[in-house]
Amino acid sequence: MKNFGNQVQFTVYQQLEENIIPVSYEKLEAKAKEELDAKPYDYVAASAGIEDTAKENNLAFRKWKIVPRMLRDTSERDLSIELFGRKLNVPILLAPIGVQSIVHPQGELASARAAASMGVPFVASTASTFSLEKISAETEGAEKWFQLYWSADHELAGSMVERAEATGYGAIVVTLDTPMMGWREKDIHHAYLPFLEAKGIGNYLEDPVFCSRLERSPQEDIRSAIMHWAKVFGNPSLTWRDLEFLRSRTRLPILLKGVLHPDDAKLALDSGIDGLIVSNHGGRQVDGAITAIDALPDIVDTVQGDIPVLMDSGIRRGADIVKAIALGANAVLLGRPYMYGLALAGEDGVRQVLRNLIADFDLTMALSGNRSVSELGRGLLKRL
C-alpha cells in the first residue's frame, strides 16, 4: 500500500466513500456500548480486576513522544514488511479474539473476510465460534495464522495444530498467559461465560480427538460436550519442555504470545521458538501487570533480531503503531477496535476500522519524516 493515507483522505473528503462507523476510537467504543447488550459488550471491553492494566496499556503510549524530522522526501511511502518469508502489505495483524458471534452473527467469518480484503493477516482463535476450517474457506489464499489455547489434553492441542497446517494457516500462535481465565469482575457480575452457551467452541466440536472423548456426539448431547470443554480448556501444568511436543506436530513457525519478561524471551530463544508477541492480553488476565509497550524494548534487546517480535495490547491509532515499531516491534496486532467495528457494521465495519488505522499510520509515518517501516527506529522517539 503506497500513499494509502492520502488516498483515504481524498475519497472521504470528496464523499466518494461513506464513514459508516465513528472514526475516533473513543466514539467507536461508545457507539458499540450503546448498541450491544451489557453482557457481550462487557465481555469484550472489560478486563481483569480494577482494569488498571487495560487503562495503562493506552496511557503508556503517551509517555513516548515522536520527534518528527523535516525535509526528508516522503512523497512515496511503502508500508510493507516481511514475516517468515511472506510479504505483508502492512505491519498489522488482526489479533486472535474468540466468540466473535456474541457481537455479530457472522463473527470470525466476517472479520476474516475483511482482513483478507485489506491484505491484513487474520489470527484465528482456538475459541472461535466458527471452526478454523470454515474461517479458512472464507479466506482462501489470504495470509492467516492460528492461535492455540493449549488444552489439558495434549493430543487435542496437537490435533488442532495439525488441522491448522492442513488448512492453509501460515503460523501457530501459542497464547501462554491464559492457563486459566483471569478474575474479570464484570463477567462475574453478569455470571456470563458464552462458552457455556456453546459459543466459541466451534474448533472443539469439529475436532476428531475432542469428539472421540465424548460418549455421544455434540449433535446428540451438546451439554456433555460443553462440560468436557470446561474440563480440558486450560493447562496450568505446561512448562518450557512441553514446547518440544508442539514442534513435533507441525512444521509451521511457532510464536509465543504473552511474553513480558526478558528472561522468558531468552528461554524462548533457547527453546527454538520462531517468534514472540509481547502482550498482556489487553489487561484481561493480570491486573497490575506491566504494559506491553513498556515491556517491548527489553524483549527486543534480549532477542537482538534473532527472531521477530510483535506486540499487542493498547494499539488504537497510527501513532501507536509508529511508536511500537520504532521501539523494535516487527508488527502489531489489533484487538478491541475491530471488534467494535464488527459489532456496528459487520464485515464492512471491520474493513473500515482497518482502513482508518492504516491511513492514520501511513500519514503519521510520513509526517514524522519516514518513507518506509524499516526507517522507524528508537531515534524517532523521546520518553518523557
N, C-alpha and C positions, 0 to 999 in steps of 0.2 A: 504494500500500500504506500504510494508516494503522494505526498502533499495531501493526505486524506482530510486533515482538518480544514484546509481551505475549501475543499470540495463540499464538505458537510455545511460549512458556513454559507456557501453560495446557494446550495439547494434550500436551506432553511430560510435565509433572508429573502430569497426570491419566491418563497412559498411554493416551491416545487415539491416539497415533502412536508407532511404534517407532523407536528410533535404530538404523538398520541399518549405519551406519559410525561409526567413532570421531568424537567431537565435536571434540577438540583437533587442531590441525594436526599437531603432532608425532606423536601416536599414529596419525593418518591416514596420514602418510608412512611410519611404521614398519610399519604393517599392510600397506601396498602393497608395501613392500620384502620383507616376509615372503611375500606371495602371488605376486609376479611372479618370473619368471626374471631373472637378473642382467643380461642384455643389454638387454631392454626397460626394466627399472627404471632402469638407469644412463643409458640414452638420455634418459629423461625427467628424472631427478633431477640428473644431473651437469652440470657447467658447464666453462668453459674453464680451462686451466692448473691452478693450485693451488686454484681456486674461491674466491679472495678476494672477487671482485666479488659472487658469489651470496651469500656469507655476510654481507658488508657491506650488501647490499640490505636484509636483515632487521634487522640491528643499527642501521642508520642511523635507522630509525623511532623507536628508543628515545631518541635524542637530543632529540626533540621531545616535550614534555610538555603534556598537556591541563590547562588551568586551569578547572575547572567553575565555572559561575555558578549561584546559588541563587535560589529563589522566583521562577521565571520559568515560568509555566504551560506545561507540556509534556504535558498530558493528551491532546492531539490532535497527531499529527505527520504530516507529508507528506514522503515521500522522493522524490517525482517531480522530474524535470528536463526540460528541452527541449534537444534537439540537432538542428540542421539542420531545424528546423521540425516535428520529431516529438517528442511527449511520451513519455518513458520512465518506467516505474514506479519505477525506482531508478537511481542513478548508477553502475551496474556493467554491464560487458560481459564476455562470455567471450572471452579473448584467443585469437588465432589460434595453434593448435598443430597441427602436421602429424602424419601417420602414427599417428593415434589407434588404429588397428586393432591395433597391437602390444600394447596393454594390454587391449583388449576387441574382440571380432569386429564389433560394431556401430559402433565408433569414432565418427566425427563425426556419424553419424546419431543415435545415442543422445544425445550431448552437445547437439546442436541441438534435439532434441525436448524435452529437459529445460529448456534455456534458454527455449524458446518457452512452455513451461507456466508458467514463473515470470515471464514478461514481461521477460526479460533478453535483449538482442541477442546473437546468436552471430556471431562474426567467423570466417568460413570461410577456412582456409589454402589457398594455392596447393598446398601439399604434402599435402593431404588424400588419404586412401586412396579416399574416395568423391568423385565429381565434384561441382562446385558445383550442377549441375542436380539431382542426386539429393538433396543436402542441402536444396535449396530445396523440393523436392517433399514433404519430411518436415515442413516448417515453413511451409506456405502461409499467407500473411497476417501472419506474425511478422516483426518487425524483424530484419534481418540485414545484415552487411557482408561484403565480400570483401577478403581480404588478398592483395596481389600480391608475389611474388618476381619481380622484373623480369628476364626472360630475356635472354640474349645475342642472341636472335632477337627484334628489336623487333616484328615482325608477330605473333609468338606472344604477346607481352605484350599487344599491342593486342587480339588475339582474345579473350584471357581476360577483359579488362575489358569488352569488348562483350558477351560471354556473361553476365557478372555483371549488367550493366544490363538485359539482355533477360529475365533470370530472376528479377527482383524484389529484387535486393540494393540497399541504400539508400546505400552509400558505398564508396569504394575506399580501402584502407589499403595504402600502399606501404612495405614494410619496406626501410630504407636500410642497415641495419648488417650485412647478410649478402650482400655481393657474392661471398663465398666462405665456407666453413664455418670456424669458429674451431678452435683446437687443443684438442680435448676428449680428455683423456688416457684416460678410462675407455673411451670408444668406440674409441680407437686400441688400447687393451689388448685389448678384445674383438674387434677387427677387424670391427666391426659397423656397417653402414650400411643400414638397412632398405629404402631406395630401390632398392638393388641386388637386392632380392628382389621388386621390383615393388610394394612397399608405399609409399603416399604419392605415387604419380604418376598417380592417377586423373584429375586435371584435364588432364594431358598426353595420356593415352591416348584421351581423348574430344574432344580439340581438333582441329578440321579443319586448322589451319595446321600443328600438330605432325605430324599423320598424313600430311600432304602432303609432308613432308620425308623420309618413310621409303620404302624400296623395296618393303617388304611391310607389311601391316597388323600392328598389335600382336598380333592373334589368331594370325596366321601366324608371327610372329617376335618374340616378346616380348624376347629378348635384345638384338636390334638396337635395339628401342625404348628399352630401359633405357640402352644405351650412348649413344644420341642424347640422352636426358635428361641424362646426365652431362656431355655436351659443352655443352649450352645453359643449364644451370640458373642459374649465376651470371653477373653482368655487372659486373666491376670498372671498366669504362670509362665508366660513367654519370657525367654531370655535371648541374648545375642546368639547363642548356639543354635536356636531354632531357625535362624535365617538360612542355614545350610539346607534344611528341608525344602524351603520355598525355592531356593536356587535349583534344587534337583527336579523341580516340577515345571520350570519354564526357562526359555532362552531369552525372554524379554528383559529389557532393562528394569531394575528394581530400584524404586526410590522410597525413602523412609520419610514419612510426614509426621511432624510433631516434635522435631528435634529443636531444642532451645539451648542446650548446654554444649560448650565446645568439646568437653570430654566425650560426649555421645557422638559428636561428629567424628572424632578420632576413632572411636570404636567402630563406627560405620565404615570408615576407610579400611580399617583392619579387617573388616568382615567382607570386603569386596563389593560393597554396595555401589550402585551406579549413579545415585543422585540423592539429594536431600531437599526437603521442603521445610523451611523454618516456619513454624506455625504454633499458635496456642489454641487452635480450633475456634478462632473467633471469640475466645473468652468463655466457651461453653463447658470447659472441663475443670480448670483450676482457677478459682477466683483469687486474685492477688498474684498471678504469675507474671513473669517478665513479659513485656510486649515483644511482638515478633520483630518489629523494626529495630528495637534496641538489642535484641539477640543476634540479629543478622551479621553485623561486622565481625564479631568474634568467631562465628561459624565460618564465614568466608575466609578469615585469616587462618583458621585451622586447616581448612581444605586446600587452600593455596592453588586453586584452579584444577586440582586433580579430577574432580567430578563437578557436575553442575549443581548449583544451589538456587533453589526457587524459594519464594516466600508468599504467605498469605496472612490474613488477619489484619483488617483495617484499611484495605485498598478501597478508596471511594472516588478518587479523582485522578486526572492525569498527572498532577504534581506528585501524588503519592507514588506512582509508577516510576517517574523520573528519579525520585529520591531512593527508592528501593534498588533500582538498577545501578545508580551511582554508588551505592553502598556495597555493591557486589553481586546482587541477585541476577541470575541469568534471565529470569522471567518471574511474573507474579500470577497468582490465582485470585479470581474474583468470586465472591460468595454472595452475601445477602443482597447486594444491589440487583443482581439478575433475578433473584427470587421475587423481588418486589415487581420487577418488570413482567415476570411470568404471571404473577397474581393479577395484575391490572390489565394485561393485553396479550397473554399467551405468548406464542412464538414471536409475534411482531414486537411485543414488549421487551422480550429478551434481546432481540436484534437491535432495538433502538437504544437500550442500555449500552450495548457494546458499541454501537455507532458513536454515541456521545462520549464514551470513555476513550475510545481510540482517537477520536478527533481532538479531544482535550489533551491527551498525551502527546500527539503529534505537534500541536501548536505550542505546548509548554516546552517540549524538547527544542523546537526551532527557536523560540523566543529566548531560551537560555543560551543559545549560540551553538547548537549541536545539530549535525546533519544525519547522524545515524546512532543506533543504540550503542554501538561499540565505542562511541566517543564519550559516553557518560561515565564519569569517574568521581572519586571522592573529592577531587579538587573543585568540583562544581558546588560543593555544599559547605556550609558553615554551621556548626552546632552551637546553639545558644544555651 
